[in-house]
Each structure stands twice: as structure tokens, then as C-alpha cells.
Amino acid sequence: MWAIWTSAFFLVFHLAVVRVSSNVEGDALNALKNNLLDPNSVLQSWDATLVNPCTWFHVTCNNENSVTRVDLGNANLSGQLVTQLGVLTNLQYLELYSNNITGTIPDELGNLTNLVSLDLYLNNLSGPIPRTLGKLQRLRFLRLNNNTLSGAIPVNLTTVNTLQVLDLSNNKLTGDIPVNGSFSLFTPISFANNGFNSPPPSPPPPLSPPSGGPSNGNSATGAIAGGVAAGAALLFAAPAMVLAYWRKRKPQDHFFDVPAEEDPEVHLGQLKRFSLRELQVATDNFSHKNILGRGGFGKVYKGRLTDGSLVAVKRLKEERTQGGELQFQTEVEMISMAVHRNLLRLRGFCMTPTERLLVYPFMANGSVASCLRERSESQSPLDWSIRQQIALGSARGLAYLHDHCDPKIIHRDVKAANILLDEDFEAVVGDFGLAKLMDYKDTHVTTAVRGTIGHIAPEYLSTGKVFRED
């Protein structure tokens, strides 16, 4: 009998430990709920009596029932954050933007070492940026803009080499702006409207040969071009014939910069303005072997920049018309302002009198279409959990475009080929602004229907007008 009671005691004790362990994350989120005012009952499903929070709305878990995502953006919440959030060690996305949250950012957020995206913008947070955020070595998106944060930027944030998007604008930050490490990638708009000691540093202009003479990298090309020109002059003995010869050459045969018609010092947001030569070198002169795909807007090429990073270069196929350059820049800026983890981030652009190119990060797993239709026999099919993740990510991206973007953007060409997949099979909606970009020469209405037949709304196809309901 004693053995039975002992076994029962240990069994109950073990179950209690398991239950407490599984509820740690639920307790942390429940503490957050209790610290927030929720006039719209967004957190109504957050029931502390449940074994874990994976059935709660606005919470996503992995296969081990551990919380990986909290989506509470634009939920009309007020109150303060809690230190217990630091126990969500598997959390990848913490979205609390566009609320009325006050108080400070807890230092314990530095314990979230798997965090990829931290979005706390458009709140009333105050106090310093925690130094502990420098420990988040997987962080890619850090948006703390439009708060009342004060103090200096922690220098150790520059060691977060994965950081791709940073926005600290519209706060009360002071001191110096770090310019080393990952911060060298960011432009003045990331730090605008603060109280720093000096203006934000301007990013370097696009690569171009020094005025005093050709650079070492261009010396071989210059020597070859000069030798060819001299040989042609001797052969034909007429400068006019040499000029005619060069005009007949295809412009893409050589890596020559074509000067842009606008000021090369113009920088749009965090975008880099690439020179044509940079993208020619990156794509092996737009080689056929580097084509990733073809679409209604042009061809997409795989490229490798001088820093070794892989990019996708979209070469828009329509020729530019006179007077459309400023409008094109405006539309590029509009697209760059649509920043969301489920939207394809525009990394840069190139604009010359004859070319318009957009530069995006390279998506390691291609598109949904390629995964479904071009899968080799050796590749495993997408399982249902990944498919569900892709569907949710796509919906979040489109919802942001339609409801939260300013100005709102209607995609017009939603299809499997435009849902891209990153290295974690996170869905990224692409091509969402290209229909408008291709109509940059139109002033008030869209005169050309853009998109893929079968994927665009019938009303748009017949009338040429876009409706949000589509």
C-alpha cells in the first residue's frame, strides 16, 4: 500500500510540474493581458485556465506548443508591457504597434534570442532603448518609431548583423548616431526627428569612377575600350565611322555607367540607389543563365553584390516616357514605405534614361508556384503546417496593404508566383506595387489593365478601375 501511495504522489507531482512548465508562457501572456486595457475585447479568448495559450486568438505556436508569434498590432490597447514577456524564449514576432502602450521597454526582451521582428512603433513608450536588445542576434526588423523614447542609442545594437530594417524616427533620442556595424546600412530617415548631436550620416552615393581618372576596377575595361576604339580609328581612318560603329553596338555589351537624369544623391527612405554598372556586374550583364523568372512586368535576375549578398533584380520591361522620372521616384518611395514582415522589402533601385530596375532580397525557397509545380522528385512536398503558415502570412501581408498602408495599395495580381518564400518558408507577398509603377506616366487614372488573366478581378478587367472589395 505504501508503494502505491508513493507512486501516486510522484505521478501527481510530475503532472503538476509538467502543467506548471507548460503554463509558463500562458502565465506571461496573461500577465500582459492583466496589465492592458482592452476596450474592444481583443484579448477575450486569453483564458488563463487553459493548458497553454496556443488556442488563443492573436497567438501562434510551433509544433511543441511554444509561442512563436504575438500579433496585437492596431488593437486599441493601452497600459504597459510586462517583464514576464522575457520567458517567451521561442518568440519570433512581437507585434504591438499602433496602440497606446506607455511606460518603458522591458530589459527582459533581450532574453528573446529567437526574435526576428520587434514592432512597437506608434505607441507612447518612454525611457531608453534597452541595451539588452543587442543580444538579439537573429533580429531583422526593429521598429520603435513614433514613441517618446529618450537617451542614447545603445552601441551594441550595431553588432546585430542580421538587422535589415531599422526605424527609430520621431522619438526624443539624443547623443551620437552609431555609424559602424549594421548601422552603416541605414539612411537618415531611420533616425529623423530626434535630438541627436549631429545630423544623421548620409549614405555613400552609388559607385562611380573618381573624377581624377579611372579606378583600378575599371582600368582593364577602359584599356580594352580604348584599344578597340583606336584600332577602329586606324582601320577605318574616319572618326565618324568609328562613332557609327559604336552606336551600332548593343549597350549591354559593356559595363558602362549610364548617367541618371536625377540627382544621384537622392535617397528614398532606406533604399540604395544602385548604379547600372553595379547591377550589370551583379547579374553577369543580365545573363540568360541568371533569369529567375519572367512576368507581366519584366524579367527577374539573380545577382550577387560586391558584399556577397544575393539579390533579385527586376528589370522593368516598358520604356520610359519623357517627364515620368519624378513620378517614378515617388512611386518607388511609396512602395518602400510599405514595410511588413510578409511583404517583399524593396532594397534599392536603379534609374537611367533607358533602364528602370528594382532590387529585392533573394528568396531562398522561390515562390509557392515553383514549390508546387516545379518540385523535383527528391524534394519533399510542402506539409500542411507549412501551407497553413504560408496562407496566414499571405493574408497578413495583403491585409496590411489594404488596411494599414498609407496610402493603401491594391495588389491587382495575387497569384502563387507572387507569394515568395524565405529560408523559413515565411510567406512574402511580392509585386504589390508594380502595377502602379508601370502606370507612372498616367496622372489620375490607370489606363492599362495590369496583372495575370485568371488572377485579377473581373470588374477590374472590364472597367480598368480598382475597388478595395476586389
N, C-alpha and C positions, 0 to 999 in steps of 0.2 A: 504493500500500500504506500509506504514511504517513497518507493521508487516511482510510482505512478504520479504522486503529488509533486515530486521533484521534477519529473519530465514535463508535467503540465505547467509548472512555474516557469521553467526555461522556455517552453514554447510560447507562452503568453508574453514573457519578457522579450523574446526575439521578435514576435509580431509587433509589439509596441515600438521597438527600436526601428523596425522597418517602416512602420507608419509615420513615426516622427521624421525619419530620414526623407521619406517621400513627400512630406508636407513642408519641408523647409522652404522650398520655392513658393509654395502656396501661401505660407505664412508671410513671406516677404512681400508678395504682391497684395495680400490682404492688408498688411501694414500701410502700403501705399494707398490703397483704397480708403482706409480709415483716415488718412491724412489729407484727402482731397474732397472738395465739394463737387458734387456731380448732379447738377440741376436737370440734365437730360437723361439720367439713369443709364448712362452708357455702361456702367460697371455693375449693373443689376445681376448679371449672371455669375459674378465673382462670389461663389458660395464657399465659405471657409470650411464647411463640413465635408466637402468632397475630398477624396483621397489625394488628388493632385489637380492643378489648375488647367490641365490640358483640354478640358471641355469648356472652359470659359471663352466667351467672345473676346476678340482682340488679343488672344494669346495663342501662340503656335509652339508646338513641341516637336522634338525629334522622336525617333523610334524607341528611345529609352525613357520616354515621358519626362524629358527635361526641357525646360522652357528655352526656346531659341529666339523668340520674337515677341515683342510687346508693341502693338500698334494702337496708340491713343492720340494720334495727331488730330488737331482741329475738333476736339471733343468738348469744348467749353468747360474744361476742368479748371479748378483753382485750388490753391493750397500749396504745400511744399513737398519736395522729394524726401525720401527717407533713406537712411543709411543701410537698411536691410537689403536694398537693391544689389548690394555688393555680393550677396550669396548666389546670385544667378550666374554662376561661372560659365555656363554654356550659352549664355545670351549672345546673339549676334547682331540683333537690330533692336534698338531702343528708340521708339518714335513718340515723342511727346511735344511735337512742335505745334505752334498756333493754338496755345491755350492761355491761361492767365496764372501760370505757376510762378510763385515767388520764392524768396529765400535763396540759399546758396546751392551750388552743385556739390553733392557729397563727395568727399575724398574716396569713399569706398567704390565709386565707379571705376577706379583704377584696378580693381580686382577682376573686372570683366575681361579677361585676357583674350577671349574669343570674339570680342565685339568688333563688328565690321562697320556699323553705321550708328552714329550718335547724333540725333536730331533734336535739339532743344531750342530751336530758333522761334522767334515771335512769342516770347513769354516776358515775364518781368523778373527774371533771375538776376541776382546781385552777387557781390563779393568776387573773389578771384577765380581764375580758371585753375582748377586743381593741378598741382604738379604731377599727381599720380596718373593723369591721363597719358603721360609719357611712357607708361608701361604697356599701353595698348598697341602692341606691335603688329596687330592684324587690322588696325583701324584704317578704313579707306575714306569714309565720309564723316567729317566733323563740322557741323553747322550750329554755331552758337550765336548767330547774328540776331540783331533786334532784341537785345536784352539791356540790362544796365550793369553788365559785368565790369569790374574795375581791377586795377593793379596791372602788373606786367605780364606779358606772355611767357609762360614757363619755357625756358630754353630747351628742356629735354623733349619738348614736343617735336623739335627738329629731327630727333632720332627715329621718329615713326616713319620709316622709309616706305611703308605701304600707302601713306596718305595721298589721296588723289584729289579730293575736293575739300577745301577749307574756306569757311566764311565766318569771320569774326567782326564783320562790319556793324556799325550802328550800336556801339557799346560805349563804355567810358574807360577803355583801356589806356594805359599810359606806359612810359618807358620807351625802350628801343624795340624795333621790329627785327627779330632774328632773320638773317639772310642766308644762313648756311643750311646744309642738310636738305630735307624735304621742302623747307620753306623757300628754297631758291626757285621752285616751280610756280609760285603763286604771285599774282599780279596785284596792283594797288587796290583793286576793288574788294579783295579779301579782307582788307584792313581799314576800309574807308570809314569816315565819320567816327573817329576816336580821338584821343588826346595824346598821341604819340609825340616823342621828342622831335622827330623829323618826318618828312613825308614818306609814304611807302616807297620802296625802291621800284624803279621801273624795270621790267624785264628786258633782256637784250633784244635788239632788233633781229630780224631774220638774217641768216648768213649771207654775206656778200663779200666780194673781194675788196681788200683795202684800196683806198684811193691812190696810194703811192705806187701800186704795182700789183701784179697777180700774187695770190697766196701760193704757198708750196703745194696745196692740194690741187690748185688749178694750173700749175705751171706746165704739167705734161699736156693737158688738154690745150692750153694756149699755144704750146710749141707745135703740137700737131696741126692745130687750126692755121697757125701762121705758115707752117711749111706747105700745107695744101694750097693756101692762097697764093704763096709765092710761086709754087710750081705751076699753078693755073695761069698766073700772070705771064710767066715766061713762055708757057706753052701757047697761049692764045695771043699774047702780045697786045692785049687791049683790056684796060681796066673795066670798060663797060661790059665786056663779055664775061669777065670774072664775076662782076656783080650779078649778071643774069644767071650765071651758073649757081651761085649761092642761093639765089631766090628760088631756083628750081628744087633745091634740096628740101627734104621734109624737115620741119622744125624740130621733130623729136629725135632726129638722128644724133644730135649732140646735146650735152648738158649745158646749155647756155641759159642764164637767167633772163627772163623777160620782165622788164620793169613794170610794176603795177602803176595804175593810174592814180591811186590814192596814196596818202602819206604812209610810208611803211612803219612809222612809229605808232600808228593807231593800233590799240589793243582793245579787244572786246571782252570784258569780263576776265575770266581766267584762260581765255583762248590764246593760243600762239598763232601768229601769222607766219606760216611757213613760206620759204621761197620755193619757186618752181623747181630749182635745181635740187633742193633737199629731197623733194618727193620723187624726182626723177631717179636720183641715186638710190633712194629707199626701195623703189619698186623695180629696179633694174630697167629704167627707162620704160616703165609701164609694159613690161614684158608679158607676153601672152601666157607664159607659164605661171605668172603670179595672179592671174584672174581668179577671184574667189566666187564671183557671180555676176550675173547681168540682170538688170531690172528696167522698169519703165523710166528710171531717172538716169541711167548710165551704168557703167561698169564699176566694179569694186575690186581693188587690187590689194594683195597682201604686201606689206612693206616692213622693212627693218630700219629704224632710225639710227643715227650715229651713236646714241647711247645704248643701243642694243635692244630697245623695246620694240615689240611688234605692234603694228597698227594696220588698220584697214583704211585705204584711201579710196573715196568715192569720187569718180570723175564724172561730173555732170555733163550730159551729152549735148544739151542745147547751146547754141551760140548766143553770146551776149549781145544785147542791143545797146545802142548809144544812149547814155543817160541813165542806165539802170544800176550803176555801181553802188551809189549811196543806198538805194532801196535794198539791194542785195546784202550789203553790210548790215542794214537794220534787221533784215530777216534772220541773218546768221546770229546776230545778238539775241534776237527773240528766242531762237532755238536753244542757245547756250544758257538762257535763264531757266529753262525747264529742267531742273535738276532733281532727280529722284532715283533711288537705287534700281528701280525697274524700268528706267528709260536709258537709252543709249546715250552716253555722255559724249558731246562734241569736244574733241581735244584741240582742234585748230582748223585753220582754213588756208587756202591759197587763192589769190585772185590776180589775174593778169588780163591784158587786153584780149587774150584768146582762150584763157582757161579759168574754170572755176572748180575747185577741189575742196572736199571736206575730209577731215582726218578724224578717225574714231579709234578707240581701243580695239585691239583684236580680240574676238570672242573665240575662246579655245574650242568650244563644242559646237560651233557652227550655228545653224538655225534649227527650229523644230522641224521644218520641212526636210532638211538634209538628214536629221536623225531618224525620221520616219520613212523616207523614201530612198535614201542613198546609203542605208546602213549595210555594211559588209556582213558576210556570214559569221565572221569572227567576233563581231560586236554584239553585245547583249542588247536586247530591246529595252526601251525605257519602261521601268516598272511603274506601277500605278501611283506609288507615293511621289515619285518624281513628276509624273504627269499632273498630279494634283498641285504640286508645288509650282509647276510651270503655269497652270491655269490661274492660280491665285496671283502669282507675280504679274502675269499679263494684265489681269483685271485691275490690279493696283496701279500699274503704270498708266493704263487708259483712263482710270478714274481720276488720277492726278492731272492728266492733260485736260480732261473735260470739265473738272470741277474746281481744281485748286490752282491751276496755272493762271497767270495774269500777264498777257491776255490768254484766254482759253484757246486751246489748239484742238482742232478736229482732225483725226488721223487720215481718214479718207482711203486707206489702203491696208486694212488689217488682214493679215494672212499669215500662214505658218512660216513663210520665208522671211517675214519681217519680225518674227519673235526669235531673238537670238539667245544663246545660252552661254553663260560664262563658265569658268572652270568648275564651279559648284553646281552647275545646272540651274542657276538662278535665271529666271526669265528676264530679258531686257528687250523692251519694245523699241524697234528702230524705224527709221524713215518717217517719223511722225511730223516733221516739218518740211519735208522735201516738196510736197505738193505745192505748198505756198511759195517755197523758194523758186521753184520752176516757173511760177507766175509772177515773179518780182517786177516784171515790166508793166503789169496791169495796175491801175490806180485804185479802183474801188471794188470791182467785181472780178471773179475768176471766169475767164472766157474759155479756158480749156479744161476738159474733164481729165483729172489725173487719177491714176490708180489701175487696178487689175480687174478686168471684167470677171464677174462672179464673186468679187470680194468687195464691191462698192455698192452703196445703197441705190436701189432703182430710182428713187426720187432725185438723187444727185446726178445719175446718169442721164435722166430725161430733161432735167431743168438746169443743170450746171450750178445749182445753189446748194449750199451746205446747211444742214439743220442739225442741232445738237441731238435731237431724238434719233438720228441715224446711227 
